Amino acid sequence: MNLGNWQLDTINGGQFWLDGGVMFGVVPKTVWKNVVQADDINRIPCANNCVLARDGTHTVLIDTGYGGKFAPLDRRFYSMEEGEPLIEGLAALGVAPEDIDTLVFSHLHFDHVCGATRFDDQRRRVPIFSRARHLVGRIEWEDATGRLPELESAYPLDDILPLYDAGLMMVVEDGQELVPGLTGFVTGGHTRGHMALVFESGGQKAAYLGDICPSTVHLRRMWHLSYDTFPLETRRRKPEWLARAADEGWWIMWNHDPRYGASRVARDAKREFVAVEARAKL
């Protein structure tokens, strides 16, 4: 997709399957089964639609998927893809890891950050994107590294800290322009420091909402992940973002939608918002 000066591409960070109850929180299965089909152990398909953005000056990657380091048991549990899907997807577009100059994390959960490292020959985790600034919101960084017992299992520090130790991780503030034409905004909700990323060029906007609204079947206020640490904030902020997108004609980039990489949204009297002009990839 061309958005002004930006070329935006969907990159597969790894397909996987996740429990439907996790994906829909308080929404009962009797309701969500009408919009998505679960397998025999109650899992539904999920994508990791990372975004590659190029403007001729910067080559930016948003999120990295889960990477290639998980043990066979974990891979079977989530039905993860083999290898490093993200790297393969970048290579298909002629982009090498060293071409990425800016890597932005919406937040630091495993399916967004673990694809930023791989094992070396001594089984140590090392950065893949060794020439990139790795950007994360200040609040998200504080929570990920704060070792609070209630968040301990949420953040894979074994994958996060090697990026810091290599001098690549940088914290950014709410509303900061990360590169010209790309701004990060703290949404809260999914995590306290979760960020949405907004591209703007040539009078057009495209937003990566991350896990505050992970797919086109999460457009209603109450349909959100059970992983959300501040669900009331998700219910407040998500409709605000979707309303702006609908009223101003933004594109939305869906990070966990297995069918669609992007769409616009429109207001709907019965369903609050609906996806329109949906496309499989950017």
TORNU-627967 format. One record per residue (C-alpha): residue number from 1; residue in three letters; x, y, z. Coordinates in nm, 4 decimals. Each point is the difference from the previous one (the first is absolute). Layout:
PT   resi   resn          u          v          w
PT    NUM    ALA          X          Y          Z
...
END
This chain:
PT   resi   resn          u          v          w
PT      1    MET     0.0000     0.0000     0.0000
PT      2    ASN     0.1194     0.3497    -0.0821
PT      3    LEU    -0.0829     0.2605     0.2629
PT      4    GLY     0.1476     0.3261    -0.1200
PT      5    ASN     0.3768    -0.0479     0.0199
PT      6    TRP    -0.0324    -0.3300     0.1871
PT      7    GLN     0.0011    -0.3461    -0.1516
PT      8    LEU    -0.1746    -0.2226     0.2563
PT      9    ASP     0.0185    -0.3800    -0.0170
PT     10    THR    -0.1449    -0.2756     0.2171
PT     11    ILE     0.2686    -0.2445     0.1190
PT     12    ASN    -0.0912    -0.3350     0.1525
PT     13    GLY     0.1450    -0.0226     0.3496
PT     14    GLY    -0.1363    -0.3532     0.0428
PT     15    GLN    -0.3470    -0.1490    -0.0032
PT     16    PHE    -0.1166    -0.1719     0.3194
PT     17    TRP    -0.3093    -0.1283     0.1838
PT     18    LEU    -0.1189     0.1417     0.3308
PT     19    ASP    -0.2822    -0.0902     0.2378
PT     20    GLY    -0.3231     0.1695    -0.0994
PT     21    GLY    -0.0733     0.1012     0.3579
PT     22    VAL     0.3309     0.1856     0.0088
PT     23    MET    -0.0831     0.1834    -0.3214
PT     24    PHE    -0.3489     0.1104     0.1040
PT     25    GLY     0.0119     0.0465     0.3767
PT     26    VAL    -0.3449     0.0539     0.1504
PT     27    VAL    -0.1800    -0.0788    -0.3268
PT     28    PRO    -0.1450    -0.3537     0.0330
PT     29    LYS     0.0760    -0.2668    -0.2558
PT     30    THR    -0.3690    -0.0249    -0.0844
PT     31    VAL     0.0406     0.3485    -0.1486
PT     32    TRP     0.3514     0.0046    -0.1482
PT     33    LYS    -0.0390    -0.3393    -0.1684
PT     34    ASN    -0.2315     0.1755    -0.2459
PT     35    VAL     0.2892     0.2021    -0.1433
PT     36    VAL     0.3008    -0.2331     0.0285
PT     37    GLN     0.0399    -0.3776    -0.0054
PT     38    ALA     0.1921    -0.1710     0.2823
PT     39    ASP     0.1815    -0.3320    -0.0301
PT     40    ASP    -0.0716    -0.3054     0.2158
PT     41    ILE     0.2036     0.1414     0.2918
PT     42    ASN    -0.1640     0.3442    -0.0149
PT     43    ARG     0.2800     0.1797    -0.1849
PT     44    ILE    -0.0507     0.2547    -0.2762
PT     45    PRO     0.2456     0.1049    -0.2732
PT     46    CYS     0.2061     0.3154     0.0568
PT     47    ALA     0.2431     0.1885    -0.2197
PT     48    ASN     0.3011     0.2105     0.0851
PT     49    ASN    -0.0342     0.2688    -0.2645
PT     50    CYS     0.3142     0.2053     0.0509
PT     51    VAL     0.0454     0.3127    -0.2110
PT     52    LEU     0.2951     0.1023    -0.2168
PT     53    ALA     0.0010     0.3709    -0.0839
PT     54    ARG     0.2391     0.1675    -0.2459
PT     55    ASP     0.0139     0.3630    -0.1081
PT     56    GLY     0.3326     0.0081    -0.1862
PT     57    THR     0.1813     0.1238     0.3097
PT     58    HIS    -0.1122    -0.2314     0.2788
PT     59    THR    -0.0768    -0.3708     0.0050
PT     60    VAL    -0.2242    -0.0639     0.2974
PT     61    LEU    -0.1317    -0.3248     0.1451
PT     62    ILE    -0.2922    -0.0110     0.2434
PT     63    ASP     0.0051    -0.3025     0.2320
PT     64    THR     0.1818    -0.3244    -0.0727
PT     65    GLY    -0.2300    -0.2948     0.0680
PT     66    TYR     0.1143    -0.2941     0.2101
PT     67    GLY     0.3207    -0.0956    -0.1798
PT     68    GLY     0.1657    -0.3379    -0.0372
PT     69    LYS     0.1260    -0.0890     0.3475
PT     70    PHE    -0.2963    -0.1712     0.1649
PT     71    ALA     0.0347    -0.3622     0.1065
PT     72    PRO    -0.1949    -0.2730    -0.1834
PT     73    LEU    -0.2540    -0.0322     0.2836
PT     74    ASP    -0.0849     0.3701    -0.0164
PT     75    ARG    -0.0185    -0.0124    -0.3783
PT     76    ARG    -0.2472    -0.2879     0.0139
PT     77    PHE    -0.2075     0.1723     0.2700
PT     78    TYR    -0.0437     0.3124    -0.2139
PT     79    SER     0.0395    -0.1718    -0.3403
PT     80    MET     0.2776     0.2458    -0.0793
PT     81    GLU     0.1696     0.0112    -0.3377
PT     82    GLU     0.3476    -0.1449    -0.0340
PT     83    GLY     0.3088     0.2111    -0.0664
PT     84    GLU    -0.0018     0.3800     0.0079
PT     85    PRO    -0.3093     0.1100    -0.1950
PT     86    LEU     0.0754     0.3692     0.0458
PT     87    ILE     0.3480    -0.0256    -0.1509
PT     88    GLU    -0.1344    -0.2063    -0.2879
PT     89    GLY    -0.2717     0.2568    -0.0631
PT     90    LEU     0.2475     0.2869    -0.0035
PT     91    ALA     0.2310    -0.1913    -0.2347
PT     92    ALA    -0.2882    -0.0509    -0.2433
PT     93    LEU    -0.0120     0.3808    -0.0335
PT     94    GLY     0.3771     0.0268    -0.0345
PT     95    VAL     0.0501     0.1347     0.3516
PT     96    ALA     0.2779    -0.1351     0.2243
PT     97    PRO     0.0076     0.0445     0.3799
PT     98    GLU     0.2829     0.2499    -0.0310
PT     99    ASP    -0.2180     0.2184    -0.2233
PT    100    ILE    -0.2359     0.0781     0.2887
PT    101    ASP     0.0993     0.3268     0.1669
PT    102    THR    -0.2985     0.0370     0.2352
PT    103    LEU    -0.1896    -0.2765     0.1795
PT    104    VAL    -0.3055     0.1032     0.2003
PT    105    PHE    -0.1769    -0.2166     0.2559
PT    106    SER    -0.3670     0.0645     0.0700
PT    107    HIS     0.0636    -0.1878     0.3257
PT    108    LEU     0.2319    -0.2723     0.1275
PT    109    HIS    -0.2048    -0.3198     0.0154
PT    110    PHE     0.1582    -0.3144    -0.1466
PT    111    ASP    -0.1846     0.0086    -0.3334
PT    112    HIS     0.1205     0.3536    -0.0642
PT    113    VAL     0.3604    -0.0049     0.1224
PT    114    CYS     0.1466    -0.3524    -0.0113
PT    115    GLY     0.0622     0.0236    -0.3737
PT    116    ALA     0.2624     0.2685     0.0648
PT    117    THR     0.2602    -0.2526     0.1217
PT    118    ARG     0.1361    -0.3391    -0.1013
PT    119    PHE     0.2405    -0.2521     0.1500
PT    120    ASP     0.3691     0.0234    -0.0864
PT    121    ASP     0.2204    -0.3102    -0.0182
PT    122    GLN     0.0255    -0.0020     0.3805
PT    123    ARG    -0.3778     0.0206     0.0499
PT    124    ARG     0.0173     0.3606     0.1142
PT    125    ARG    -0.2737     0.2387    -0.1096
PT    126    VAL     0.1405     0.2683    -0.2295
PT    127    PRO    -0.1720     0.2837    -0.1903
PT    128    ILE    -0.0962    -0.0681    -0.3594
PT    129    PHE    -0.0459     0.3640    -0.1017
PT    130    SER     0.3406     0.1111     0.1205
PT    131    ARG     0.0015     0.3370    -0.1804
PT    132    ALA    -0.3479     0.1094     0.1084
PT    133    ARG    -0.1130     0.2230     0.2802
PT    134    HIS    -0.2484    -0.2087     0.1996
PT    135    LEU    -0.2686     0.2355     0.1304
PT    136    VAL    -0.2456    -0.0665     0.2807
PT    137    GLY    -0.2187     0.2260     0.2104
PT    138    ARG     0.1442     0.1062     0.3345
PT    139    ILE    -0.2912    -0.1359     0.2046
PT    140    GLU     0.0119    -0.3339    -0.1818
PT    141    TRP     0.3729    -0.0271     0.0649
PT    142    GLU    -0.0446     0.0780     0.3686
PT    143    ASP    -0.2695    -0.2668     0.0388
PT    144    ALA     0.1861    -0.2606    -0.2051
PT    145    THR     0.3204     0.0353     0.1995
PT    146    GLY    -0.1494     0.0872     0.3403
PT    147    ARG    -0.0287    -0.3664     0.1051
PT    148    LEU    -0.3385     0.0505     0.1613
PT    149    PRO    -0.1261    -0.3455     0.0994
PT    150    GLU    -0.3383     0.0551    -0.1625
PT    151    LEU     0.1686     0.0767    -0.3355
PT    152    GLU     0.2894    -0.2433     0.0209
PT    153    SER    -0.1467    -0.2534    -0.2401
PT    154    ALA    -0.1159     0.2636    -0.2495
PT    155    TYR     0.3417     0.1173    -0.1173
PT    156    PRO     0.2766    -0.2234    -0.1450
PT    157    LEU     0.2994     0.1723     0.1587
PT    158    ASP     0.2400    -0.2555    -0.1494
PT    159    ASP    -0.0869     0.1495    -0.3375
PT    160    ILE    -0.0423     0.3619     0.1063
PT    161    LEU     0.3181     0.0584     0.2005
PT    162    PRO     0.2457    -0.1105    -0.2740
PT    163    LEU    -0.1293     0.2906    -0.2087
PT    164    TYR     0.0765     0.2391     0.2850
PT    165    ASP     0.3384    -0.1612     0.0702
PT    166    ALA     0.0939     0.0492    -0.3656
PT    167    GLY    -0.0737     0.3716     0.0304
PT    168    LEU    -0.2891    -0.0177    -0.2456
PT    169    MET    -0.3054     0.0656     0.2193
PT    170    MET    -0.1233     0.3560     0.0349
PT    171    VAL    -0.3048     0.1280     0.1865
PT    172    VAL    -0.2356     0.2520    -0.1585
PT    173    GLU    -0.2734     0.2216     0.1380
PT    174    ASP    -0.3717     0.0222    -0.0704
PT    175    GLY    -0.0598     0.2051    -0.3143
PT    176    GLN     0.3634    -0.0085    -0.1096
PT    177    GLU     0.0820     0.0027    -0.3707
PT    178    LEU     0.2129    -0.3108    -0.0454
PT    179    VAL     0.1098     0.0794    -0.3544
PT    180    PRO    -0.1500     0.2707    -0.2213
PT    181    GLY    -0.3554    -0.1060    -0.0753
PT    182    LEU    -0.0297    -0.2649     0.2733
PT    183    THR    -0.1231     0.0793     0.3513
PT    184    GLY    -0.0548    -0.2237     0.3025
PT    185    PHE    -0.2943     0.0542     0.2347
PT    186    VAL    -0.0544    -0.1762     0.3325
PT    187    THR    -0.3444    -0.1605     0.0028
PT    188    GLY     0.0230    -0.2017     0.3201
PT    189    GLY    -0.2572    -0.2745     0.0335
PT    190    HIS     0.1740    -0.3134    -0.1204
PT    191    THR     0.3013     0.0981     0.2081
PT    192    ARG     0.0525     0.3206     0.1938
PT    193    GLY     0.2501     0.1235    -0.2566
PT    194    HIS    -0.1418    -0.1531    -0.3203
PT    195    MET     0.0506     0.2251    -0.3042
PT    196    ALA    -0.1836     0.0588    -0.3255
PT    197    LEU     0.2160     0.1056    -0.2960
PT    198    VAL    -0.1326     0.2542    -0.2487
PT    199    PHE     0.1453     0.0658    -0.3446
PT    200    GLU    -0.0852     0.3275    -0.1706
PT    201    SER     0.1017     0.1198    -0.3451
PT    202    GLY    -0.1627     0.1839    -0.2873
PT    203    GLY    -0.3116     0.0738     0.2036
PT    204    GLN    -0.0585    -0.3695     0.0713
PT    205    LYS     0.0254    -0.1995     0.3238
PT    206    ALA     0.0421    -0.3663     0.0863
PT    207    ALA    -0.0023    -0.1289     0.3577
PT    208    TYR     0.1390    -0.3192     0.1496
PT    209    LEU    -0.2159    -0.0459     0.3082
PT    210    GLY     0.1832    -0.3046     0.1321
PT    211    ASP    -0.1895    -0.2046     0.2572
PT    212    ILE    -0.2408     0.2709     0.1093
PT    213    CYS    -0.1991    -0.1127    -0.3066
PT    214    PRO     0.1803    -0.3021    -0.1440
PT    215    SER    -0.2377    -0.0982    -0.2811
PT    216    THR    -0.3142     0.0863    -0.1914
PT    217    VAL    -0.2053    -0.2204     0.2344
PT    218    HIS     0.1026     0.2118     0.2998
PT    219    LEU    -0.1662     0.3229    -0.1124
PT    220    ARG    -0.2684     0.0036     0.2685
PT    221    ARG     0.0808     0.1706     0.3282
PT    222    MET    -0.0320    -0.3154     0.2145
PT    223    TRP     0.1828    -0.2360    -0.2358
PT    224    HIS     0.3591     0.0028     0.1185
PT    225    LEU     0.2715    -0.2333     0.1214
PT    226    SER    -0.0092    -0.1598     0.3425
PT    227    TYR     0.3715     0.0892     0.0162
PT    228    ASP    -0.0897     0.3699     0.0279
PT    229    THR     0.1392     0.1226     0.3297
PT    230    PHE    -0.2264     0.3074    -0.0001
PT    231    PRO    -0.3193    -0.1137    -0.1777
PT    232    LEU    -0.2027     0.3064     0.0959
PT    233    GLU     0.2609     0.2163    -0.1688
PT    234    THR    -0.0224    -0.2151    -0.3130
PT    235    ARG    -0.3772     0.0486    -0.0012
PT    236    ARG     0.0462     0.3774     0.0249
PT    237    ARG     0.2874     0.0540    -0.2387
PT    238    LYS    -0.0749    -0.2476    -0.2785
PT    239    PRO    -0.3279     0.1686    -0.1053
PT    240    GLU     0.1766     0.3366     0.0021
PT    241    TRP     0.2663    -0.1242    -0.2397
PT    242    LEU    -0.2497    -0.1759    -0.2242
PT    243    ALA    -0.2217     0.3092    -0.0098
PT    244    ARG     0.2888     0.2151    -0.1189
PT    245    ALA     0.0958    -0.2601    -0.2592
PT    246    ALA    -0.3577    -0.0210    -0.1274
PT    247    ASP    -0.0611     0.3746    -0.0082
PT    248    GLU     0.3350     0.0888    -0.1561
PT    249    GLY     0.0325    -0.2916    -0.2425
PT    250    TRP     0.3105    -0.1626     0.1463
PT    251    TRP     0.1261    -0.3424    -0.0923
PT    252    ILE     0.0296    -0.2400     0.2945
PT    253    MET     0.2709    -0.2694     0.0004
PT    254    TRP    -0.1208    -0.3134     0.1824
PT    255    ASN     0.2791    -0.1840     0.1778
PT    256    HIS    -0.1747    -0.3270     0.0973
PT    257    ASP    -0.2665    -0.0327    -0.2688
PT    258    PRO     0.0567    -0.3220    -0.2008
PT    259    ARG    -0.2149     0.1252    -0.2894
PT    260    TYR     0.0785     0.3679    -0.0352
PT    261    GLY     0.3161     0.2037     0.0264
PT    262    ALA    -0.1752     0.3342    -0.0356
PT    263    SER    -0.3355     0.1683    -0.0486
PT    264    ARG    -0.1803     0.3214     0.0575
PT    265    VAL    -0.2784     0.0127     0.2592
PT    266    ALA    -0.3461     0.1524    -0.0052
PT    267    ARG    -0.2512     0.0778     0.2727
PT    268    ASP    -0.2907    -0.2428     0.0268
PT    269    ALA    -0.3217     0.0570     0.1949
PT    270    LYS    -0.0254    -0.3596     0.1211
PT    271    ARG     0.3595    -0.1215     0.0158
PT    272    GLU     0.1743     0.3269     0.0977
PT    273    PHE     0.2639    -0.0332    -0.2745
PT    274    VAL     0.0522    -0.2244    -0.3026
PT    275    ALA     0.2972    -0.0656    -0.2252
PT    276    VAL    -0.0268     0.1294    -0.3558
PT    277    GLU     0.2361    -0.0208    -0.2989
PT    278    ALA     0.1741    -0.2920     0.1725
PT    279    ARG     0.3064    -0.1487    -0.1664
PT    280    ALA     0.2067    -0.3071     0.0834
PT    281    LYS     0.3244     0.1969     0.0008
PT    282    LEU     0.1107     0.3588    -0.0167
END
